[in-house]
Amino acid sequence: MKDIANRFLENPLLSPSDLSASREGLEITCLLNPGVFRFENKIWLAVRVAERPKQAENSISFPILTENGLIEIIEILKDHPELIATDARVINYQGIDYLTTLSHIRLLCSEDGKHFYEPKNHPLLVGEGILETFGIEDCRVSLIEGKYYLTFTSVSNNGVGVGLRTTTDWKTFEKHGMIFPPHNKDCAIFEEKINGLFYALHRPSSVDIGGNYIWIASSPDGIHWGNHKCIIKTRKGNWDSKRVGAGAAPIKTEKGWLEIYHGANEAHQYCLGAFLLDVENPAKVISRTETPIMFPTTDYELSGFFGNVVFTNGHVIEPDGDTLTVYYGASDEFVCGAQFSIKEILSLLKEV
């Protein structure tokens, strides 16, 4: 495998200790893969911030949101016979799955793309209502005709689906509810209409029949979606054998729509690859990388809250038109940056 990422020397760009918890009684455990956008001549990150109470030695405690927006802390003894806690991210208690942290989205900005700070007068984006009681996660941002579309994972004990909010000023948001019902995530909306329609990549999941594959859908208005097609599947024995999912919005190139995606294997190692879609018919896959373009190699990618992970859902294209700056989550704990050459990625694609 050849890793072609040029990682920032400043990595990690953001660590949990760089931000303050959203409220007293909680601490930030992880900063995860941000959505990325340009606004007011700055680069902005919509960072997923995961919080929980400080952990006691003999118990596990975690927060959930009530339907009216209040935080409730649940504490369970580690030796409870009905507790399954083999995963750092998810536990099962009395037959019900819970997240070990509660996530919200925090906005940070930078003039140089490497040193980020939290500006005033911008709200936290938090879970709201019965479909977001376990929080909101993994925001992706698409700018379409002057409006920003924020897709994110809405999590509750009802399941995991895709929520949508839109904004033009990043201070006021219109809420559109859940646009892809459970079980679904990894939704990235194309930043350009194609033949008058919105298009989006998304990732429904199946435990028994099917798998964790990338699908595409179209919409007349960006809210109501249909014409679903499965376009990218996992590959047995390969680096993306267990699950695949879209990164940020596809990049329009002369050869087609270039998508950076993540894949994981049975050992839960997360890497990045790429595929190319037809420019007029984005449901048609032209080519795909056989090996990752980026895989965990550094200490901050190999060790953390959930190690051996690089995962992105945000990038910006630099003024030269070829340099792609990718912001990514490392080990489910740190926010990092790396640059790629779009031309080099295209050269590694193999016809399918």
C-alpha positions in Angstrom: 0.0 0.0 0.0 1.1 3.5 -0.8 0.1 6.4 1.5 0.1 9.6 -0.6 -1.2 12.0 2.1 1.0 14.9 3.0 0.2 15.3 6.7 0.4 18.7 8.4 3.5 19.1 10.6 1.1 20.8 13.1 -1.0 17.7 13.6 -3.0 17.1 15.6 -4.6 20.4 14.9 -7.1 20.0 17.7 -7.2 17.8 20.8 -9.9 17.4 23.5 -8.0 19.7 25.8 -8.1 22.6 23.3 -11.9 23.2 23.9 -14.1 23.6 27.0 -17.0 21.3 27.7 -20.4 22.5 26.8 -21.6 22.5 30.4 -20.5 21.8 33.9 -20.3 18.2 34.9 -19.1 17.0 31.5 -15.7 16.6 30.0 -14.6 16.4 26.3 -13.5 12.9 25.5 -13.1 13.1 21.8 -12.9 15.5 18.9 -13.9 13.8 15.7 -13.9 14.3 11.9 -15.3 17.7 11.0 -17.4 19.1 8.2 -15.5 21.8 6.4 -16.5 24.9 4.5 -15.4 28.4 3.5 -17.3 31.4 4.9 -16.3 35.1 5.4 -12.8 34.4 3.9 -12.0 31.8 6.6 -11.9 28.0 6.7 -14.4 26.6 9.1 -14.7 23.3 10.8 -18.0 21.8 12.1 -16.3 19.6 14.6 -18.0 16.7 16.3 -17.4 17.1 20.1 -18.1 14.0 22.2 -18.6 14.5 26.0 -19.3 12.4 29.1 -18.9 12.7 32.8 -15.6 11.9 34.4 -15.5 8.2 34.8 -15.4 6.4 38.2 -13.3 3.3 38.7 -16.1 0.8 39.1 -18.9 2.2 36.9 -19.6 3.5 33.4 -21.6 6.8 33.1 -22.8 8.6 30.1 -25.2 11.4 29.2 -28.3 11.3 27.0 -30.7 14.1 26.0 -34.3 14.0 27.1 -37.0 14.9 24.6 -37.2 18.4 26.1 -33.5 19.0 25.7 -32.3 18.3 29.2 -29.3 16.1 29.9 -29.7 13.0 32.0 -26.7 11.0 33.3 -27.0 7.2 33.4 -24.5 5.3 35.6 -24.1 1.5 35.5 -21.8 -0.7 37.6 -19.2 -2.4 35.4 -19.9 -5.8 36.9 -23.7 -5.6 36.2 -24.8 -8.9 34.7 -26.8 -7.2 32.0 -24.0 -4.9 30.8 -21.9 -5.6 27.7 -19.1 -3.0 27.4 -16.5 -4.5 25.1 -16.6 -1.5 22.7 -15.3 1.9 23.8 -18.0 3.6 21.7 -21.2 1.6 22.3 -22.5 -0.4 25.3 -25.5 -2.7 25.7 -27.4 -2.5 28.9 -30.5 -4.6 29.6 -30.8 -5.3 25.9 -30.6 -1.6 24.8 -27.7 0.0 23.0 -26.3 3.3 24.3 -23.4 5.5 23.2 -20.7 6.1 25.8 -20.5 9.8 24.8 -23.0 12.5 23.8 -22.0 14.4 20.7 -22.8 17.9 19.4 -21.3 20.1 16.6 -19.0 23.0 17.4 -17.9 25.7 14.9 -14.3 26.8 14.7 -12.5 29.0 12.2 -9.1 29.8 10.9 -7.3 32.3 8.6 -4.5 29.9 7.6 -6.3 26.5 7.7 -4.0 25.2 10.5 -4.7 27.3 13.6 -8.3 27.2 14.6 -10.3 29.1 17.3 -13.8 29.3 18.5 -15.5 32.6 17.5 -18.2 34.3 19.5 -21.8 34.6 18.5 -22.1 31.2 16.8 -24.3 28.6 18.4 -23.5 25.0 19.3 -25.5 22.6 17.2 -27.0 20.1 19.5 -29.5 17.2 19.3 -33.1 18.2 19.5 -36.2 16.0 19.9 -36.9 12.3 20.2 -34.8 11.3 17.2 -31.6 13.0 18.5 -31.5 12.0 22.2 -28.1 10.3 21.8 -26.7 13.4 20.0 -25.8 14.4 16.5 -22.6 13.4 14.8 -20.3 13.6 11.7 -21.6 16.7 10.0 -21.0 17.2 6.3 -21.4 20.6 4.7 -22.4 21.4 1.1 -22.8 24.8 -0.4 -25.5 24.9 -3.1 -26.7 28.1 -4.7 -25.8 30.3 -1.7 -27.2 28.0 0.9 -25.3 25.6 3.2 -26.7 22.1 3.7 -25.7 20.4 6.8 -26.2 16.6 6.9 -25.4 14.8 10.1 -26.1 11.5 11.9 -29.1 11.7 14.2 -28.8 9.1 17.0 -31.4 7.8 19.5 -32.7 4.6 20.8 -35.0 4.7 17.8 -32.0 4.2 15.5 -29.4 6.0 13.5 -30.6 8.2 10.6 -29.6 11.4 8.6 -30.7 14.8 9.7 -30.7 18.0 7.7 -30.4 21.7 8.7 -29.7 24.6 6.3 -28.3 28.1 6.9 -27.0 31.1 5.0 -25.3 32.9 7.9 -24.3 30.1 10.4 -26.3 31.8 13.1 -29.8 30.9 12.2 -30.7 27.4 11.0 -33.8 25.9 9.4 -34.4 22.3 10.6 -35.7 19.8 8.1 -35.9 16.7 10.3 -34.7 13.3 9.3 -34.3 12.9 5.5 -33.0 9.3 5.5 -34.5 7.0 8.2 -32.6 4.4 10.2 -30.3 2.7 9.7 -28.5 5.3 7.6 -25.5 7.7 7.8 -22.5 9.1 5.9 -24.7 11.4 3.7 -22.9 13.8 1.4 -24.9 16.1 -0.9 -23.3 17.1 -4.3 -22.6 20.8 -4.4 -24.2 21.2 -7.8 -27.5 20.1 -9.3 -27.3 17.6 -12.1 -30.0 17.9 -14.8 -32.1 19.9 -12.3 -31.9 17.4 -9.5 -30.0 17.3 -6.2 -27.9 14.2 -5.7 -26.6 12.6 -2.4 -24.4 9.7 -1.4 -25.6 7.8 1.7 -25.0 4.6 3.5 -27.9 2.4 4.6 -26.8 -0.6 6.7 -27.9 -4.2 6.8 -26.9 -6.8 9.4 -28.2 -9.9 7.7 -28.8 -9.4 3.9 -26.7 -6.9 2.0 -24.0 -4.9 3.8 -22.6 -1.5 4.6 -22.5 -0.1 1.1 -22.6 3.4 -0.5 -25.8 4.3 -2.3 -26.8 7.3 -4.3 -30.2 9.1 -4.4 -31.8 12.1 -6.1 -34.2 14.8 -5.0 -36.2 17.7 -6.6 -35.7 19.9 -3.5 -32.9 18.5 -1.4 -35.3 17.3 1.3 -37.4 14.5 -0.3 -35.2 11.7 -1.7 -35.8 8.8 -4.0 -34.4 6.8 -6.9 -32.0 5.0 -4.6 -29.2 2.9 -6.2 -26.3 0.9 -4.6 -23.1 2.0 -6.3 -20.1 1.0 -4.1 -19.8 -2.3 -2.2 -17.3 -3.7 0.2 -14.6 -6.0 -1.2 -13.8 -9.3 0.5 -10.3 -9.7 1.6 -9.4 -6.1 0.9 -8.8 -3.0 3.1 -12.5 -2.0 2.7 -14.0 -5.5 3.3 -16.3 -4.7 6.3 -17.8 -1.3 5.5 -17.6 1.7 3.2 -19.0 5.2 3.5 -18.9 8.6 1.7 -16.6 11.4 2.9 -17.5 15.0 1.9 -19.3 16.2 -1.2 -17.9 14.8 -4.4 -15.4 17.0 -6.3 -16.2 17.9 -9.9 -13.2 17.2 -12.2 -12.7 16.9 -16.0 -12.9 13.1 -15.7 -16.0 13.0 -13.4 -17.1 13.3 -9.8 -14.2 12.3 -7.5 -15.3 11.0 -4.1 -12.9 10.4 -1.2 -14.5 7.6 0.9 -13.6 5.6 4.0 -13.3 1.9 4.2 -12.8 -0.5 7.2 -11.7 -4.1 7.4 -12.6 -6.8 9.9 -9.9 -5.5 12.3 -11.7 -2.1 12.3 -8.8 -0.3 10.6 -10.2 2.7 8.8 -8.5 4.0 5.7 -9.3 6.4 2.8 -9.7 5.6 -0.8 -11.4 7.2 -3.9 -13.8 6.5 -6.7 -15.0 8.4 -9.8 -18.6 8.9 -11.0 -19.8 9.9 -14.4 -20.3 13.6 -14.5 -23.8 13.5 -16.2 -24.9 10.2 -14.6 -23.5 10.0 -11.1 -25.0 6.7 -10.5 -22.4 5.2 -12.9 -19.1 4.3 -11.3 -16.2 4.7 -13.7 -13.2 3.7 -11.5 -12.0 3.1 -8.0 -8.7 2.8 -6.1 -7.5 -0.7 -5.4 -5.5 0.3 -2.3 -5.9 3.1 0.2 -4.6 6.6 -0.5 -4.2 7.1 3.2 -4.0 4.7 6.1 -3.1 5.0 9.8 0.6 5.4 10.3 1.4 8.1 12.9 1.1 7.7 16.7 -2.0 10.0 16.8 -3.7 7.8 14.1 -2.8 4.5 15.7 -3.5 5.3 19.4 -6.4 7.2 20.9 -10.0 6.7 22.0 -10.5 4.2 19.2 -7.2 3.6 17.5 -6.1 2.7 14.0 -8.5 5.2 12.3 -8.3 7.9 9.7 -11.8 9.2 8.8 -12.9 12.3 6.8 -16.1 14.1 5.9 -14.6 17.5 5.1 -12.2 19.1 2.7 -11.4 22.3 0.7 -9.9 22.7 -2.7 -7.0 25.2 -2.7 -6.7 28.1 -5.3 -4.4 26.1 -7.6 -7.3 23.7 -8.3 -5.2 20.6 -7.6 -4.3 20.7 -4.0 -7.0 19.1 -1.8 -6.8 19.9 1.9 -8.5 17.1 3.8 -9.4 17.5 7.5 -9.8 14.2 9.2 -10.4 12.5 12.5 -7.6 10.4 13.9 -8.2 7.6 16.3 -11.6 9.0 17.1 -9.9 11.6 19.3 -8.0 14.3 17.3 -8.7 16.6 14.4 -5.9 16.6 11.8 -5.1 17.9 8.3 -3.4 16.5 5.2 -3.0 17.5 1.6 -3.4 15.5 -1.6 -2.9 16.1 -5.3 -6.2 15.6 -7.1 -4.3 14.6 -10.3 -2.3 12.0 -8.3 -5.5 10.5 -6.9 -7.0 10.4 -10.4 -3.9 8.6 -11.6 -4.4 5.8 -9.1 -8.0 5.0 -10.1 -8.6 1.7 -11.9 -11.6 1.0 -14.2 -14.4 -1.1 -12.7 
